[in-house]
Amino acid sequence: MSQVGGVFDCASCFTKTARGAADGIGKAYAEELARQGIDLILISHDQNKLEAMATAITEKFNIEVFIIEADFTKGRETYQPIQEALKDKEIGILVNSVDVPTDYPQFFLNVSEDKLWELINVNIAATNMMIRIVLPGMVQRKKGAIVNISSGYCCKPTPQMATYSSTKVYLDHFSRALHCEYAPKGIFVQSLLPFSITTKGARHSDGLHFFSWLAPSANVYVRHAISTLGISNRTPGYWMHSIQFLFAQYIPEWLWIWGATLMNNRLSKRATHKL
């Protein structure tokens, strides 16, 4: 049975519909763990980009990189091939970075049914099913780590992003509950709560991206966040994001909603003018 340090359901590294494009948190995590000599498995729907990333990481860090092509938007049919591909692998770390944002802030009834299913299948179901695939092996070995990337914006309701922001709330609560269940069995489950991250593909879902001093690059963010793995099971992962999260937790909900509504109205108008 071969040993592989990290598995990344990293559609967020690549796809046009996922946050971060080619410079997202998922890719930064892969590179940072590769820097530490950990072999990787990368999962995404784009075979060509998977191969290109695997080649680049292998050449730069001299590790083994395996790739699995899978489209998480397809729902249940996606996971049997993944399970088969991973059945002989000892997985030490799972990073759930896959993410489909809304196209732009809009009221719930204006979001298409297809987009709603994508949000559910990718932002919620993919995390559950990937954990269900790798967790039995971790429990058997009595060690392992799972990182679920939620969002700092999960702490308050966000109008015009109701479904998307709610998927992030789900990931946070799910991660914390799972940690309580499996920490006694040697499994560390982390809920990561980033705010804005600077990427080439940054979009409205990165929140206050236009305040650049609040938004580190994905690589800088991950170097900070990865140092908290095994220490904090719920963290924004970056010092400035920790300050933002503390502020967001304690401001009145009406004030958060007022600010989010103003911001999302502006972003929605900007997006519709470009259409």
Backbone as CSV, one residue per row, in Angstrom:
resi,resn,N_x,N_y,N_z,CA_x,CA_y,CA_z,C_x,C_y,C_z
1,MET,0.856,-1.198,0.000,0.000,0.000,0.000,0.888,1.243,0.000
2,SER,0.742,2.095,-0.983,1.592,3.276,-1.082,1.120,4.383,-0.156
3,GLN,2.084,5.159,0.317,1.783,6.255,1.231,1.809,7.578,0.479
4,VAL,0.755,8.368,0.674,0.656,9.682,0.039,0.276,10.681,1.113
5,GLY,1.023,11.780,1.198,0.793,12.733,2.281,-0.491,13.511,2.161
6,GLY,-0.794,14.044,0.980,-1.924,14.965,0.873,-2.804,14.704,-0.324
7,VAL,-4.118,14.812,-0.109,-5.092,14.746,-1.200,-5.789,16.089,-1.288
8,PHE,-5.922,16.612,-2.494,-6.536,17.918,-2.697,-7.654,17.795,-3.707
9,ASP,-8.912,18.007,-3.248,-10.002,18.136,-4.217,-9.969,19.588,-4.664
10,CYS,-9.091,19.828,-5.642,-8.609,21.189,-5.876,-9.228,21.821,-7.108
11,ALA,-10.521,21.643,-7.302,-11.168,22.384,-8.381,-10.975,23.872,-8.196
12,SER,-10.801,24.300,-6.957,-10.592,25.723,-6.724,-9.239,26.195,-7.242
13,CYS,-8.344,25.254,-7.550,-7.084,25.659,-8.171,-7.280,26.044,-9.627
14,PHE,-8.306,25.471,-10.258,-8.301,25.507,-11.701,-9.543,26.104,-12.350
15,THR,-10.723,25.711,-11.939,-11.877,25.926,-12.779,-12.320,27.377,-12.810
16,LYS,-12.961,27.747,-13.883,-13.457,29.104,-14.013,-14.549,29.406,-12.994
17,THR,-15.272,28.392,-12.565,-16.363,28.616,-11.631,-15.919,28.584,-10.186
18,ALA,-14.660,28.287,-9.942,-14.203,28.160,-8.564,-13.285,29.299,-8.196
19,ARG,-13.282,29.617,-6.914,-12.503,30.732,-6.430,-11.013,30.478,-6.627
20,GLY,-10.269,31.547,-6.992,-8.833,31.475,-6.991,-8.187,31.134,-8.312
21,ALA,-8.946,30.623,-9.306,-8.398,30.244,-10.609,-7.099,29.476,-10.419
22,ALA,-6.051,29.812,-11.190,-4.807,29.036,-11.144,-3.923,29.408,-9.961
23,ASP,-4.347,30.328,-9.127,-3.523,30.753,-8.000,-4.301,30.687,-6.693
24,GLY,-5.169,29.710,-6.556,-6.022,29.638,-5.388,-5.350,29.020,-4.182
25,ILE,-6.112,28.959,-3.076,-5.603,28.399,-1.833,-5.226,26.934,-2.013
26,GLY,-6.020,26.187,-2.788,-5.726,24.775,-2.985,-4.360,24.553,-3.600
27,LYS,-4.042,25.307,-4.633,-2.733,25.181,-5.268,-1.619,25.588,-4.309
28,ALA,-1.847,26.649,-3.543,-0.838,27.103,-2.589,-0.588,26.050,-1.511
29,TYR,-1.649,25.387,-1.051,-1.482,24.300,-0.083,-0.659,23.168,-0.688
30,ALA,-0.978,22.796,-1.913,-0.243,21.717,-2.573,1.240,22.046,-2.669
31,GLU,1.567,23.261,-3.068,2.957,23.652,-3.213,3.670,23.721,-1.867
32,GLU,2.979,24.185,-0.844,3.611,24.300,0.473,3.900,22.929,1.070
33,LEU,2.961,21.995,0.933,3.213,20.642,1.434,4.268,19.934,0.587
34,ALA,4.264,20.203,-0.717,5.307,19.638,-1.578,6.682,20.157,-1.164
35,ARG,6.736,21.415,-0.767,7.991,22.002,-0.302,8.538,21.249,0.915
36,GLN,7.612,20.668,1.693,7.999,19.910,2.881,8.256,18.426,2.565
37,GLY,8.240,18.085,1.265,8.575,16.736,0.843,7.438,15.741,0.913
38,ILE,6.205,16.228,0.929,5.030,15.366,1.033,4.480,15.066,-0.356
39,ASP,4.309,13.774,-0.671,3.710,13.380,-1.941,2.236,13.772,-1.981
40,LEU,1.716,13.990,-3.194,0.387,14.578,-3.337,-0.494,13.795,-4.302
41,ILE,-1.800,13.924,-4.093,-2.804,13.539,-5.084,-3.657,14.769,-5.348
42,LEU,-3.788,15.152,-6.608,-4.584,16.317,-6.999,-5.823,15.850,-7.748
43,ILE,-6.953,16.435,-7.410,-8.214,16.052,-8.048,-8.881,17.289,-8.631
44,SER,-9.233,17.223,-9.894,-9.962,18.302,-10.561,-10.598,17.755,-11.825
45,HIS,-11.457,18.546,-12.462,-12.135,18.069,-13.671,-11.326,18.332,-14.935
46,ASP,-10.268,19.130,-14.851,-9.502,19.514,-16.038,-8.204,18.717,-16.115
47,GLN,-8.200,17.677,-16.928,-7.050,16.774,-17.026,-5.796,17.503,-17.469
48,ASN,-5.907,18.386,-18.435,-4.728,19.084,-18.949,-4.074,19.952,-17.885
49,LYS,-4.882,20.681,-17.155,-4.328,21.549,-16.111,-3.795,20.738,-14.940
50,LEU,-4.446,19.614,-14.650,-3.914,18.713,-13.626,-2.518,18.233,-14.001
51,GLU,-2.366,17.801,-15.245,-1.069,17.294,-15.697,-0.005,18.381,-15.661
52,ALA,-0.383,19.585,-16.055,0.574,20.691,-16.049,1.013,21.028,-14.629
53,MET,0.067,21.062,-13.704,0.405,21.372,-12.319,1.242,20.264,-11.702
54,ALA,0.873,19.003,-11.972,1.626,17.872,-11.432,3.069,17.894,-11.925
55,THR,3.252,18.181,-13.209,4.603,18.242,-13.776,5.415,19.356,-13.127
56,ALA,4.802,20.522,-12.963,5.503,21.662,-12.372,5.918,21.376,-10.935
57,ILE,5.019,20.778,-10.153,5.330,20.481,-8.754,6.401,19.403,-8.649
58,THR,6.289,18.372,-9.488,7.281,17.283,-9.464,8.666,17.803,-9.793
59,GLU,8.767,18.629,-10.818,10.066,19.150,-11.234,10.654,20.105,-10.199
60,LYS,9.798,20.873,-9.558,10.289,21.876,-8.609,10.659,21.273,-7.264
61,PHE,9.859,20.299,-6.794,10.038,19.812,-5.428,10.499,18.352,-5.350
62,ASN,10.622,17.683,-6.492,11.123,16.312,-6.532,10.310,15.366,-5.638
63,ILE,9.001,15.395,-5.792,8.107,14.489,-5.082,7.226,13.766,-6.090
64,GLU,6.461,12.779,-5.614,5.495,12.098,-6.473,4.164,12.829,-6.421
65,VAL,3.563,13.025,-7.582,2.243,13.651,-7.663,1.343,12.774,-8.522
66,PHE,0.240,12.337,-7.946,-0.769,11.561,-8.666,-1.948,12.477,-8.995
67,ILE,-2.625,12.223,-10.087,-3.771,13.056,-10.455,-4.999,12.183,-10.695
68,ILE,-6.153,12.750,-10.366,-7.438,12.093,-10.595,-8.370,13.110,-11.237
69,GLU,-8.898,12.771,-12.386,-9.852,13.660,-13.056,-11.260,13.371,-12.525
70,ALA,-11.927,14.398,-12.021,-13.281,14.223,-11.481,-14.010,15.556,-11.501
71,ASP,-15.281,15.525,-11.855,-16.109,16.724,-11.896,-17.105,16.664,-10.737
72,PHE,-16.857,17.460,-9.703,-17.685,17.415,-8.499,-19.094,17.958,-8.722
73,THR,-19.309,18.657,-9.817,-20.664,19.174,-10.072,-21.626,18.059,-10.467
74,LYS,-21.111,16.878,-10.799,-21.960,15.778,-11.269,-22.662,15.034,-10.133
75,GLY,-22.290,15.332,-8.901,-22.973,14.703,-7.776,-22.463,13.305,-7.472
76,ARG,-23.362,12.424,-7.093,-23.020,11.122,-6.514,-22.161,10.255,-7.427
77,GLU,-22.367,10.347,-8.727,-21.638,9.480,-9.664,-20.137,9.747,-9.667
78,THR,-19.721,10.876,-9.111,-18.314,11.277,-9.140,-17.435,10.407,-8.258
79,TYR,-17.968,9.870,-7.178,-17.120,9.417,-6.078,-16.647,7.973,-6.150
80,GLN,-17.360,7.101,-6.852,-16.914,5.711,-6.948,-15.551,5.597,-7.625
81,PRO,-15.316,6.294,-8.753,-13.975,6.237,-9.358,-12.888,6.793,-8.442
82,ILE,-13.210,7.844,-7.681,-12.224,8.395,-6.748,-11.899,7.375,-5.669
83,GLN,-12.931,6.738,-5.134,-12.727,5.732,-4.095,-11.859,4.589,-4.605
84,GLU,-12.098,4.168,-5.837,-11.291,3.095,-6.419,-9.834,3.524,-6.573
85,ALA,-9.633,4.759,-7.004,-8.270,5.257,-7.227,-7.492,5.399,-5.920
86,LEU,-8.203,5.649,-4.819,-7.544,5.897,-3.534,-7.471,4.669,-2.634
87,LYS,-8.034,3.563,-3.047,-8.202,2.435,-2.122,-6.878,1.853,-1.637
88,ASP,-5.803,1.974,-2.396,-4.512,1.443,-1.973,-3.552,2.523,-1.493
89,LYS,-4.084,3.717,-1.217,-3.246,4.830,-0.780,-3.459,5.100,0.715
90,GLU,-2.364,5.354,1.415,-2.453,5.804,2.803,-2.432,7.325,2.808
91,ILE,-3.576,7.914,3.095,-3.721,9.368,3.031,-3.482,9.972,4.407
92,GLY,-2.507,10.877,4.487,-2.206,11.525,5.755,-2.958,12.819,5.967
93,ILE,-3.142,13.584,4.878,-3.793,14.896,4.963,-4.780,15.033,3.809
94,LEU,-5.980,15.478,4.112,-6.979,15.816,3.086,-7.274,17.302,3.176
95,VAL,-7.122,18.013,2.066,-7.459,19.435,2.010,-8.655,19.610,1.088
96,ASN,-9.787,19.965,1.641,-11.003,20.209,0.862,-11.063,21.687,0.479
97,SER,-10.566,21.978,-0.720,-10.496,23.369,-1.170,-11.456,23.675,-2.309
98,VAL,-12.223,22.672,-2.738,-13.120,22.882,-3.872,-14.213,23.885,-3.505
99,ASP,-14.550,24.747,-4.460,-15.459,25.850,-4.131,-16.078,26.431,-5.396
100,VAL,-17.398,26.527,-5.430,-18.096,27.210,-6.521,-18.808,28.430,-5.939
101,PRO,-18.406,29.634,-6.307,-19.108,30.824,-5.820,-20.289,31.163,-6.717
102,THR,-21.123,32.072,-6.251,-22.146,32.618,-7.139,-21.458,33.534,-8.152
103,ASP,-22.112,33.775,-9.281,-21.510,34.609,-10.318,-21.339,36.054,-9.858
104,TYR,-22.308,36.531,-9.099,-22.257,37.867,-8.498,-23.402,37.935,-7.491
105,PRO,-23.374,38.886,-6.539,-24.443,38.967,-5.547,-25.805,39.155,-6.212
106,GLN,-26.760,38.331,-5.801,-28.104,38.451,-6.345,-29.102,37.800,-5.397
107,PHE,-30.368,38.211,-5.520,-31.402,37.650,-4.675,-31.619,36.173,-5.012
108,PHE,-32.080,35.430,-4.013,-32.174,33.979,-4.111,-32.936,33.522,-5.350
109,LEU,-34.082,34.138,-5.651,-34.901,33.696,-6.773,-34.277,34.001,-8.129
110,ASN,-33.230,34.814,-8.131,-32.521,35.102,-9.382,-31.376,34.125,-9.653
111,VAL,-31.085,33.272,-8.683,-30.048,32.259,-8.863,-30.665,31.062,-9.587
112,SER,-30.033,30.610,-10.635,-30.596,29.507,-11.419,-30.609,28.210,-10.616
113,GLU,-31.503,27.312,-10.999,-31.564,26.013,-10.327,-30.263,25.234,-10.528
114,ASP,-29.682,25.332,-11.719,-28.405,24.654,-11.971,-27.316,25.157,-11.028
115,LYS,-27.278,26.467,-10.815,-26.268,27.035,-9.918,-26.498,26.579,-8.481
116,LEU,-27.752,26.485,-8.056,-28.049,26.011,-6.703,-27.539,24.581,-6.502
117,TRP,-27.749,23.718,-7.504,-27.263,22.347,-7.395,-25.742,22.297,-7.398
118,GLU,-25.097,23.173,-8.164,-23.644,23.233,-8.140,-23.139,23.619,-6.762
119,LEU,-23.771,24.610,-6.162,-23.365,25.049,-4.824,-23.495,23.921,-3.808
120,ILE,-24.574,23.155,-3.917,-24.793,22.053,-2.988,-23.836,20.898,-3.271
121,ASN,-23.724,20.505,-4.538,-22.892,19.354,-4.902,-21.410,19.596,-4.663
122,VAL,-20.965,20.803,-4.906,-19.535,21.094,-4.799,-19.164,21.602,-3.408
123,ASN,-19.853,22.631,-2.930,-19.453,23.282,-1.681,-19.791,22.461,-0.445
124,ILE,-20.783,21.575,-0.541,-21.176,20.772,0.620,-20.903,19.287,0.398
125,ALA,-21.503,18.716,-0.639,-21.426,17.265,-0.839,-19.991,16.787,-1.060
126,ALA,-19.196,17.536,-1.809,-17.829,17.087,-2.115,-17.010,16.911,-0.848
127,THR,-17.125,17.845,0.074,-16.386,17.735,1.331,-16.815,16.511,2.118
128,ASN,-18.128,16.296,2.229,-18.637,15.138,2.957,-18.147,13.834,2.347
129,MET,-18.250,13.725,1.041,-17.932,12.461,0.388,-16.426,12.185,0.362
130,MET,-15.611,13.212,0.180,-14.168,13.002,0.213,-13.718,12.561,1.601
131,ILE,-14.308,13.147,2.630,-13.964,12.728,3.987,-14.414,11.291,4.232
132,ARG,-15.588,10.953,3.740,-16.087,9.591,3.920,-15.180,8.559,3.243
133,ILE,-14.535,8.959,2.162,-13.631,8.055,1.453,-12.322,7.853,2.217
134,VAL,-11.724,8.931,2.736,-10.378,8.815,3.325,-10.378,8.598,4.834
135,LEU,-11.462,8.950,5.519,-11.472,8.890,6.979,-11.313,7.474,7.545
136,PRO,-11.932,6.432,6.955,-11.751,5.088,7.532,-10.287,4.676,7.658
137,GLY,-9.474,4.989,6.655,-8.056,4.652,6.719,-7.340,5.426,7.811
138,MET,-7.695,6.710,7.976,-7.096,7.516,9.037,-7.449,6.952,10.413
139,VAL,-8.703,6.562,10.586,-9.137,5.999,11.865,-8.404,4.694,12.146
140,GLN,-8.239,3.879,11.118,-7.529,2.604,11.282,-6.080,2.830,11.709
141,ARG,-5.447,3.860,11.134,-4.049,4.155,11.472,-3.926,5.039,12.712
142,LYS,-5.053,5.566,13.183,-5.116,6.422,14.374,-4.331,7.718,14.202
143,LYS,-4.315,8.230,12.982,-3.686,9.522,12.736,-4.135,10.056,11.385
144,GLY,-4.155,11.384,11.278,-4.551,12.023,10.031,-5.013,13.441,10.287
145,ALA,-5.083,14.227,9.227,-5.535,15.614,9.333,-6.434,15.940,8.148
146,ILE,-7.480,16.692,8.431,-8.429,17.129,7.405,-8.580,18.638,7.530
147,VAL,-8.407,19.358,6.427,-8.587,20.804,6.395,-9.781,21.116,5.498
148,ASN,-10.806,21.715,6.072,-11.977,22.152,5.303,-11.950,23.664,5.209
149,ILE,-11.910,24.177,3.988,-11.792,25.624,3.802,-13.181,26.239,3.717
150,SER,-13.560,26.912,4.779,-14.844,27.605,4.863,-14.609,29.074,4.477
151,SER,-15.053,30.002,5.296,-14.860,31.432,5.032,-15.102,32.213,6.311
152,GLY,-14.346,33.286,6.488,-14.573,34.159,7.632,-15.936,34.808,7.623
153,TYR,-16.560,34.844,6.444,-17.867,35.471,6.327,-19.001,34.564,6.784
154,CYS,-18.639,33.398,7.348,-19.671,32.474,7.831,-20.293,32.939,9.144
155,CYS,-19.717,33.953,9.780,-20.149,34.290,11.137,-21.429,35.116,11.182
156,LYS,-21.875,35.662,10.066,-23.107,36.450,10.035,-23.837,36.206,8.704
157,PRO,-25.173,36.375,8.672,-25.926,36.242,7.418,-25.479,37.282,6.398
158,THR,-25.416,36.875,5.132,-24.976,37.791,4.087,-26.031,37.862,2.990
159,PRO,-26.851,38.913,2.980,-27.897,39.054,1.956,-27.311,39.085,0.555
160,GLN,-28.074,38.565,-0.381,-27.735,38.457,-1.793,-26.644,37.424,-2.081
161,MET,-26.213,36.737,-1.027,-25.328,35.583,-1.195,-25.798,34.489,-0.243
162,ALA,-27.114,34.345,-0.137,-27.709,33.507,0.903,-27.236,32.057,0.820
163,THR,-27.328,31.448,-0.348,-26.966,30.039,-0.458,-25.466,29.844,-0.345
164,TYR,-24.694,30.655,-1.049,-23.237,30.515,-1.014,-22.711,30.674,0.407
165,SER,-23.104,31.759,1.085,-22.590,31.994,2.439,-23.053,30.905,3.398
166,SER,-24.250,30.363,3.150,-24.751,29.291,4.013,-23.947,28.002,3.844
167,THR,-23.433,27.746,2.641,-22.578,26.563,2.478,-21.312,26.692,3.316
168,LYS,-20.838,27.914,3.509,-19.644,28.136,4.318,-19.946,27.961,5.806
169,VAL,-21.138,28.357,6.211,-21.575,28.099,7.591,-21.624,26.593,7.833
170,TYR,-22.181,25.874,6.871,-22.267,24.415,6.994,-20.879,23.805,7.180
171,LEU,-19.922,24.195,6.334,-18.585,23.628,6.423,-17.951,23.891,7.779
172,ASP,-18.166,25.084,8.316,-17.601,25.421,9.619,-18.200,24.551,10.719
173,HIS,-19.525,24.463,10.774,-20.177,23.666,11.810,-19.850,22.181,11.642
174,PHE,-19.863,21.702,10.415,-19.544,20.306,10.138,-18.136,19.966,10.607
175,SER,-17.192,20.827,10.304,-15.795,20.593,10.667,-15.624,20.541,12.181
176,ARG,-16.255,21.452,12.880,-16.112,21.502,14.340,-16.730,20.269,14.994
177,ALA,-17.890,19.849,14.483,-18.528,18.657,15.029,-17.697,17.408,14.735
178,LEU,-17.162,17.330,13.514,-16.361,16.174,13.128,-15.088,16.086,13.971
179,HIS,-14.505,17.237,14.273,-13.318,17.248,15.125,-13.641,16.681,16.510
180,CYS,-14.785,17.065,17.051,-15.191,16.532,18.365,-15.354,15.014,18.311
181,GLU,-15.877,14.505,17.201,-16.103,13.068,17.072,-14.805,12.279,16.938
182,TYR,-13.852,12.825,16.160,-12.708,12.004,15.760,-11.365,12.434,16.352
183,ALA,-11.308,13.537,17.071,-10.058,13.897,17.747,-9.595,12.803,18.709
184,PRO,-10.516,12.179,19.462,-10.068,11.085,20.346,-9.486,9.893,19.586
185,LYS,-9.758,9.796,18.292,-9.233,8.696,17.475,-7.960,9.096,16.729
186,GLY,-7.423,10.294,17.052,-6.171,10.727,16.457,-6.304,11.541,15.187
187,ILE,-7.529,11.957,14.858,-7.766,12.721,13.615,-7.982,14.190,13.962
188,PHE,-7.222,15.060,13.322,-7.353,16.501,13.543,-8.128,17.112,12.379
189,VAL,-9.298,17.677,12.675,-10.132,18.303,11.648,-10.121,19.813,11.870
190,GLN,-9.709,20.541,10.858,-9.581,21.990,10.977,-10.589,22.710,10.092
191,SER,-11.276,23.678,10.683,-12.118,24.603,9.926,-11.315,25.866,9.673
192,LEU,-10.998,26.110,8.405,-10.196,27.269,8.037,-11.120,28.370,7.536
193,LEU,-10.938,29.576,8.079,-11.900,30.661,7.861,-11.228,31.896,7.266
194,PRO,-10.774,31.821,6.022,-10.109,32.978,5.411,-11.100,34.087,5.052
195,PHE,-10.592,35.299,5.050,-11.331,36.410,4.463,-10.769,36.613,3.052
196,SER,-10.399,37.816,2.690,-9.973,38.073,1.314,-8.568,37.553,1.048
197,ILE,-8.406,36.892,-0.112,-7.116,36.392,-0.571,-6.846,36.991,-1.951
198,THR,-5.647,37.484,-2.164,-5.302,38.060,-3.459,-4.900,36.961,-4.432
199,THR,-5.638,36.849,-5.528,-5.305,35.921,-6.600,-5.538,36.617,-7.921
200,LYS,-4.983,36.042,-8.980,-5.208,36.611,-10.304,-6.671,36.559,-10.682
201,GLY,-7.372,35.559,-10.154,-8.780,35.394,-10.503,-9.717,35.898,-9.430
202,ALA,-9.293,36.849,-8.592,-10.132,37.307,-7.493,-11.447,37.855,-8.005
203,ARG,-12.551,37.512,-7.273,-13.884,37.905,-7.680,-14.599,38.496,-6.481
204,HIS,-15.882,38.802,-6.699,-16.656,39.417,-5.623,-16.703,38.556,-4.389
205,SER,-16.667,37.232,-4.526,-16.811,36.355,-3.375,-15.620,36.445,-2.433
206,ASP,-14.563,37.128,-2.864,-13.465,37.380,-1.962,-13.757,38.557,-1.046
207,GLY,-14.981,39.036,-1.074,-15.432,40.048,-0.127,-14.745,41.375,-0.334
208,LEU,-13.965,41.834,0.673,-13.358,43.150,0.654,-11.997,43.127,-0.041
209,HIS,-11.970,42.484,-1.197,-10.707,42.313,-1.911,-10.061,43.645,-2.267
210,PHE,-10.893,44.694,-2.445,-10.327,45.949,-2.912,-9.518,46.643,-1.818
211,PHE,-9.596,46.208,-0.541,-8.692,46.682,0.486,-7.489,45.731,0.493
212,SER,-6.490,46.021,-0.355,-5.430,45.054,-0.612,-4.609,44.737,0.637
213,TRP,-4.537,45.665,1.576,-3.740,45.400,2.766,-4.382,44.353,3.668
214,LEU,-5.653,44.047,3.424,-6.330,42.995,4.177,-6.196,41.636,3.495
215,ALA,-5.671,41.627,2.279,-5.712,40.409,1.458,-4.307,39.942,1.081
216,PRO,-3.743,38.985,1.818,-2.439,38.444,1.439,-2.558,37.598,0.179
217,SER,-1.448,37.312,-0.449,-1.468,36.374,-1.566,-1.802,34.985,-1.038
218,ALA,-2.230,34.100,-1.928,-2.565,32.736,-1.517,-1.365,32.043,-0.889
219,ASN,-0.177,32.256,-1.441,1.023,31.594,-0.911,1.376,32.102,0.486
220,VAL,1.282,33.408,0.693,1.555,33.976,2.019,0.515,33.473,3.021
221,TYR,-0.738,33.492,2.600,-1.800,33.022,3.490,-1.566,31.580,3.923
222,VAL,-1.267,30.719,2.975,-1.116,29.297,3.286,0.098,29.045,4.173
223,ARG,1.185,29.786,3.977,2.352,29.603,4.847,1.990,29.881,6.303
224,HIS,1.124,30.856,6.532,0.652,31.131,7.893,-0.340,30.068,8.351
225,ALA,-1.304,29.748,7.492,-2.388,28.833,7.880,-1.862,27.443,8.194
226,ILE,-0.896,26.970,7.417,-0.422,25.601,7.597,0.306,25.433,8.921
227,SER,0.819,26.531,9.466,1.498,26.460,10.762,0.522,26.239,11.908
228,THR,-0.778,26.438,11.652,-1.787,26.234,12.694,-2.349,24.820,12.694
229,LEU,-2.005,24.015,11.680,-2.539,22.660,11.578,-2.014,21.801,12.727
230,GLY,-2.915,21.174,13.441,-2.547,20.402,14.616,-2.563,21.209,15.893
231,ILE,-2.766,22.525,15.766,-2.787,23.409,16.935,-4.177,23.998,17.154
232,SER,-4.747,24.584,16.096,-6.062,25.222,16.203,-7.035,24.545,15.247
233,ASN,-8.138,24.024,15.785,-9.095,23.335,14.917,-10.080,24.302,14.254
234,ARG,-10.060,25.568,14.634,-10.901,26.586,13.992,-10.136,27.900,13.984
235,THR,-9.753,28.352,12.795,-8.891,29.523,12.734,-9.047,30.256,11.407
236,PRO,-8.949,31.594,11.424,-8.875,32.337,10.158,-7.563,32.090,9.421
237,GLY,-6.533,31.633,10.126,-5.309,31.206,9.475,-4.277,32.282,9.229
238,TYR,-4.639,33.543,9.429,-3.726,34.652,9.124,-4.009,35.760,10.117
239,TRP,-2.972,36.440,10.592,-3.138,37.363,11.713,-4.152,38.472,11.442
240,MET,-4.117,39.063,10.248,-5.071,40.126,9.947,-6.485,39.580,9.821
241,HIS,-6.628,38.374,9.310,-7.943,37.754,9.217,-8.484,37.406,10.598
242,SER,-7.596,37.106,11.539,-8.035,36.855,12.913,-8.633,38.116,13.531
243,ILE,-8.026,39.250,13.248,-8.572,40.528,13.731,-9.926,40.806,13.090
244,GLN,-10.026,40.574,11.784,-11.295,40.755,11.087,-12.377,39.836,11.648
245,PHE,-11.999,38.579,11.908,-12.975,37.619,12.400,-13.474,38.005,13.788
246,LEU,-12.576,38.454,14.632,-12.973,38.901,15.970,-13.942,40.076,15.873
247,PHE,-13.626,41.014,15.006,-14.499,42.170,14.801,-15.859,41.733,14.268
248,ALA,-15.848,40.832,13.268,-17.100,40.380,12.656,-17.983,39.627,13.647
249,GLN,-17.380,38.889,14.555,-18.152,38.123,15.532,-18.929,39.010,16.487
250,TYR,-18.350,40.157,16.809,-18.930,40.947,17.895,-19.672,42.206,17.461
251,ILE,-19.585,42.575,16.181,-20.394,43.713,15.758,-21.863,43.283,15.703
252,PRO,-22.809,44.203,15.910,-24.235,43.846,15.842,-24.586,43.286,14.457
253,GLU,-25.484,42.325,14.447,-25.852,41.694,13.184,-26.450,42.696,12.205
254,TRP,-27.233,43.647,12.705,-27.850,44.637,11.809,-26.780,45.463,11.097
255,LEU,-25.660,45.740,11.799,-24.593,46.537,11.195,-23.872,45.737,10.115
256,TRP,-23.631,44.443,10.386,-23.034,43.566,9.377,-23.907,43.511,8.128
257,ILE,-25.210,43.290,8.321,-26.135,43.169,7.196,-26.197,44.472,6.409
258,TRP,-26.197,45.598,7.108,-26.205,46.905,6.446,-24.966,47.061,5.561
259,GLY,-23.785,46.740,6.113,-22.552,46.869,5.350,-22.495,45.886,4.189
260,ALA,-22.924,44.638,4.441,-22.906,43.624,3.379,-23.871,43.994,2.258
261,THR,-25.019,44.548,2.628,-25.999,44.948,1.616,-25.450,46.067,0.735
262,LEU,-24.818,47.062,1.348,-24.219,48.150,0.574,-23.154,47.615,-0.384
263,MET,-22.279,46.764,0.126,-21.200,46.223,-0.696,-21.750,45.367,-1.831
264,ASN,-22.702,44.489,-1.509,-23.226,43.586,-2.523,-24.084,44.303,-3.553
265,ASN,-24.781,45.360,-3.148,-25.519,46.172,-4.125,-24.563,46.785,-5.139
266,ARG,-23.442,47.282,-4.642,-22.446,47.891,-5.529,-21.853,46.848,-6.472
267,LEU,-21.501,45.683,-5.916,-20.908,44.632,-6.739,-21.894,44.079,-7.756
268,SER,-23.158,43.964,-7.355,-24.181,43.466,-8.264,-24.395,44.426,-9.431
269,LYS,-24.452,45.710,-9.145,-24.612,46.708,-10.209,-23.427,46.692,-11.156
270,ARG,-22.238,46.569,-10.595,-21.039,46.539,-11.421,-21.067,45.318,-12.351
271,ALA,-21.475,44.166,-11.799,-21.505,42.933,-12.587,-22.564,42.987,-13.681
272,THR,-23.760,43.503,-13.368,-24.834,43.551,-14.367,-24.523,44.539,-15.469
273,HIS,-23.769,45.584,-15.159,-23.382,46.545,-16.209,-22.407,45.937,-17.198
274,LYS,-21.636,44.924,-16.739,-20.672,44.263,-17.620,-21.309,43.206,-18.488
275,LEU,-22.517,42.755,-18.105,-23.196,41.701,-18.858,-23.706,42.204,-20.200
